[in-house]
Amino acid sequence: MSYLKTIEQDIIKAINNIGYEVDKIDLTVSNRPDLGDYQINDAMKLAKAYHKNPREIAESIKTELEKDYRFENINIAGPGFINLSISNKALIEFLNELNEDVKKNLDSKGKKKVLIDYGGANIAKTLHVGHLRSANIGEALKRLAKALDNEVIADVHFGDIGRQSGMVISEIKRLHPELPYFQEGYNGEEVDFTITAEELGEIYPRASTAAKENEERMEEVRQITAELEEGHKGYMALWTKVKNVSMEDIKQIYIKLNTDFDLWEGELDCYPHIPATMELLKDYLYESEGALVIDVAEETDNSPMPPLVVIKSNGATLYATRELATIYSRIKRFELDEMWYVTDFRQGLYFEQVFRASKKSGLVKPELEFKHLGFGTMNGPDGKPFKTRDGGVMDLKSLIDLILVETTARLNPNITDEKERKEIAETIAIAALKYADFLPFRTTDYIFEPSKFSDLEGKTGPYLLYSTIRMKSLLNKAETKEFDVKVLENKTDREIAITLLNLPEVIDKAYEVKSLNDIADFLYKLTSVYNKFYAENRILTEEDQDKKESWLTLTKIVKQTNEMLLDILGIEVPERM
């Protein structure tokens, strides 16, 4: 249990000791630091419950809390607001706990088993900026959930079947009609045919344009897609080859983004489970305009909730069929408590339909908790979605290259090795990209400006990296390596301690609302107050040994806290920059 959580529990005990029953309290960071570090706002609630004057109750709580060495400057404001400060003795005790392990500042959420679906990349298509937020947010939520003791399974859930597969195969068929894949009698033999990720990057857009402009071509795409779903041997063999090449290319981008998955599965993996899924659903399906649908509306709905289409009028499966079969597959393999889906918030209605259908049909247990964690759009400096010069959607590689130009220009000129320069510049570029992605609340659209977010000053990833590297350098230069906090001497080192003390509340909120913006804000606040402290004090040349060791300990704790939180956000810290 974190030090702050322990304080909260002990205040509850103190209030109970004087005869007032509470199981939680409203302990908030004070907006009047001159009155105290924290404010307790419970006297008014207790006054209503016990029919007493709130000020009288506040006075009795104050008297009880004054017995605890951890609290000082306890005072009452207004009708009964209790203000208090944390004593330096308590803060030193807290800091030395963190000196042993900064993870003591995190509160466990228990042992829930959570599956997070956050990839969604489409096979044969290049990863574009629309895939960025799913990867960043999903990966950070996975790491956050693990840090709080959950068991987490991450699934990329590739889009590896559907219209794009028919388009790619149709284009390859036009380019290479002689391939055995397209001949009658093909029986699965190996074919001497290779294709590169670069070629796939050209094939899909060309095929998509052709199909949109020519209905005959679109019908061919539909036919190929249907035959692929039915197991056409030639198409399946070719698509497997395309899929392997595309998956490897996509994996490399995910690696650059420090994003990884436990399951590298796609929609095709659910096909063996579709019959069993349909068997479970059969009593809830009915025909509507030739399609099979399931009603998911509830009496409490404030707006129309359309039925979920499960099977098309022509008997074909669709995305919802495969989604439900994927859920069935996951439930068969894993004892899950929760499933989180990290996608564009505009898919919210669809996922609500799927979740309701899953519970109504008994596909999942009633207690399983579904969450759709929607997110907003990342836009360019003009406020519109990032585009290439020719107006197309910008791919992620191109966006990273744009940022690389900025981060390379800001590198220390003393880093002369070209390979090292490239690796460091890329690490900083990914940090700039990720940190900017976490600053707004998850559902908010935001503007990304490569130059602004690559700057070493301001609320940026590079600023956090540079500051953390400087802390590490300072510690490396220190003659004393084993030390602890002995004194808190000034306002700024105390401010660092109070900021660190509040981290559990930040983490709890981030986990509760499933957004990383509070962690991103906290990192900037903690780093900024440390940099202020660093500017005010000559740490290495301080002659008072107790002060020096205390300041070095503070530096170590802030550095390790930064590294812990940056790791949760999927941001790496280079050795130098």
Beta strands, then each sheet from edge to edge (+ up, - down):
strand 1: 27-29
strand 2: 38-40
strand 3: 71-77
strand 4: 81-86
strand 5: 113-117
strand 6: 151-155
strand 7: 285-288
strand 8: 291-294
strand 9: 308-311
strand 10: 338-341
strand 11: 369-372
strand 12: 378-379
strand 13: 446-447
sheet 1: 1+ 2- 4+ 3-
sheet 2: 6+ 5+ 10+ 11+
sheet 3: 7+ 8- 9+
sheet 4: 12+ 13+
end
